[in-house]
Structure formats: structure tokens, C-alpha cells
Amino acid sequence: MKKCSLKFKLTILYTLFMTLLTCISLGIIFSLSNQEVLSSVRSDLEKQVYQSLDEVKITDGEIDIDSDFYDLEDGVYLSIYNSDGKFLFGRLPYSFNSVPEFREGEIQTIQDTTTLWYVFDTSCTSDYPETLYIRGITSVTKAENSMRITQHFALILLPLLVFLTAILGYLFTRHTLMPVRQITETVQNIRKDEDLSQRVGLGRGTDEIYHLSETFDQMLEQIEASFLREKRFTSDVSHELRTPVSVILAQCDEMLTQDNLSEAQIQQISRIKRKADEMAQMISRLLTLSRADQGRQKLQLEYLNLSELTEMTAEEQQILAEERNINILTDIEPDIYAWVDESFYIRLLVNLISNAIYYNRENGYVKIALSQKREKIICSIEDNGIGIASEHLPHIWERFYRIDSSRTNGSHSGLGLSMVQWIVKAHGGTISADSCPGKGSCFTFSLFRKKNVF
Ligand code: ADP
């Protein structure tokens, strides 16, 4: 039941409740109407017997009976008996064979093989030498049968009623829960598009769900505002830091051109320059990412030979690899062309290859493979370095996420893979990482040959 939707549960509950209510109501109605029918049968019987007294006349000791006496009014059979119980006149039901004893003014219930009868007697004493009895007989079974037909009809209609109730219940629940679905869809869209500007927007209503949606929209408003503040802060800080860092770098370059510097001074200035360089790199990444967040970072797409570009970048990284005795191997299919932004494509490769070198081991390798499958271009950068534990793997794309910050130097600030992911996504591609701690990692991204940029 836990797996069922709220809509389904409410429909079932509603249908069960309505069915129970209908059954109870029908039960009460049938039992009351049964009693009502039986009491009306009894009163009709008494009325017909008493009325028949006017239809029996004694003239000169002879019994004179009006023809109306033989009518089956209200289904009542009327007959006349003498005091010995001998049938004199009248009509008897075909299957009524017994002659129950006379009980004046009292309704008797007589059951024969198939039918239940009500029998009512009254006496007529006027001008006749002996007491005459007028007997009324009516069938209870007949009255009950017509009741039973109504009951059967109701029982046949009941499943239809249940079905209709279920349909109505479902439609009603669906309509009531529509705003909840809208809230869920908004949340899903926000997650999918990573777009906090979306709102539920149910408008103004008075019920609890409208209130919930309004509160939800207000909360989204606040979250979006704080995200925007954070983005603006990152962008402002990066902008403000860019000028002083450029000044430091320029000053370092100028100082290093002076001839009268001691060896120690040269080393100190070089260290300052190196750190300022790392800072400049980090600021540049931050600026790119914050421009990307604001949708201002545009790609300059060109139809380029990716095979050559990848080969060239791999060669450039060779110097860094050799410093650490790491072998770069390439398996690049020739003449793969695609629409890419050249500088961002190179940054993407440099980031992945430099990571593969940096997080590698002495005498390790880095394999760079590029291939094309129909319209899809697949590139993988594999190493047999330290690897990434599975609990860290989902987070490596986050900004400033570093698995072991003590192991990394200033040029590895934890922004590289965020940049990489943005570059691939901006080109309409996908990227994933596989890794096994102690054995190595493999980063694979795929792009499309044609323009696939959002
Ligand atoms: P950084 O600039 O610090 O390298 P990245 O965003 O490029 O940051 O990478 C995030 C983290 O992912 C790194 O701190 C590192 O621990 C891990 N990582 C990235 N690439 C590899 C790799 N090829 N092998 C092992 N760990 C890696």
C-alpha cells in the first residue's frame, strides 16, 4: 500500500466509504419499506373485509351478495362461511386448501407449501339464523416478491454505483490533488534544469494547498535571491582581485629584470610570481564559472579537427608528464571534426590530463583515446594513479571540492572539474568518471559532431 499513490489510496477509501454508506442506507430502507408494505397489506385486508359487510345482505332469510364481493380488490379474496366452517360463497385462492379456525378481528399468518397468507375474519350476525363469517385472504408472498424484485434490482445496480463512485472519486481526488502535482513538477523541473527562477504559481486561493504553494514560492524566492547574492559576490570578488594580481605579476616581472638582485631575492620574487600566477588562474576559472552561472559566458564555436587539437594538447602536457616519469599514450582516430570552442576544448583536455598526471604514481601512464561513433565523439583520459574512493566520486564536480587538500598545491584549488563539467555541458555533451582507489581513474566525455549547444 505504501507504493500506491495518494490519488489511488483516497479513491479506494472514498469508494469503500460510499459503498458502505450505500449498503447501510439500502439495508435500512429495505427493512423499513418491508415493514411498511406488510402493514399496508394487513390494513388493506382488514379494510376490504369490513367494507364487504355492506355487500352481504340478508333478505327473507336468504343471503344476497353483491357482485363486487367477488372482485379481487387490493388482491384480497373474500368468502363467507357458516358457523360450522362450511364454505357458502365467495372466492378462495387456488392453492389455499386449508380452513383455519375462525378468529374474529385477528390476522392469522398461514403458510402452505409455496405461499404465506394473511387471513382475517369478521362475523356478520344480522337477520340470519346463525352466525356468518366473512373471511379475507391475501398473499403475503406476492407482496414480498414485488419487494424482492426491487431488492434484486438494487443489488444489480450496486456494482454500477460502486464503479461510478470510484470514477467520480478518482476524478474528484485528481482535481483536488492537481496543485500538489504542480508543486512536485516544479520541484522536479528545478532539479532537472537547475533553474531556481521557476515558480509553482497557483495564484491566490483559500485552501491549505494554495497556502502551501504560496509558502513554497516565497521560499524559492528567498533561496534564489541568496544564490544570486552568492554568485554576485563571487563575480565581484574575482573582478576586484584581478587587477591587484595583475599588478603583482607585472611588478614581479619588472623586478626580475633588474641586474642587481641576489640569488635569494630572485628566488623570493619567483615564488611570489608563482603564487600570483596560481591566483590569477583561480580567479580566471572563478570568473568563467560565475559568467557561466549568469548565462553570460558564450562559446565561440568553430568546425575544428579535434584529432589534431587533442594530439597537440597531449604533446604539450608531455613536459609535465616527463617531470614525473609518467608516460602519455594516445589512441586518437584521425580527422575527427566537430563544432567546438577551441580555447575551452583545450582547457577541458588540459584539466583532465594534468589531473591524470598530478594524481598519478611514479612511472604511471595516462591513456588518451579519441574516437567517433556516428555523430558522437567519445574521448577518455585514463590513468593508473591513486584513484578516487566511491564516496568522493559524486562530489568531485563540486566547486572547491578536494579529496585530500593536504596533498594538493595552490594550482589545484578544486575548481578544475567544475570547469570541465561546465565546458562539456555547454557543448551539449556529457561527462562521467569511473575510478578504483589504488588502481586509477577514467574520465570519459562525449560531444556531438554537429552543433548541439543550448
Ligand atoms: P583540483 O583542481 O584540486 O585538481 P579538480 O576539480 O580538478 O580539483 O578535482 C577535484 C578532486 O578530484 C581533486 O582534489 C582530486 O582529489 C580528485 N581527482 C581529480 N582527478 C583525479 C584523478 N585523475 N585521479 C585521482 N583523483 C582525481
Residues whose N, C-alpha, C, O or C-beta is under 5 A from the ligand:
A	BS01	ADP	N355 A356 Y359 G385 G387 I388 I396 Y401 R402 I403 D404 T408 S411 H412 S413 G414 L415 G416 L417 S418 S441
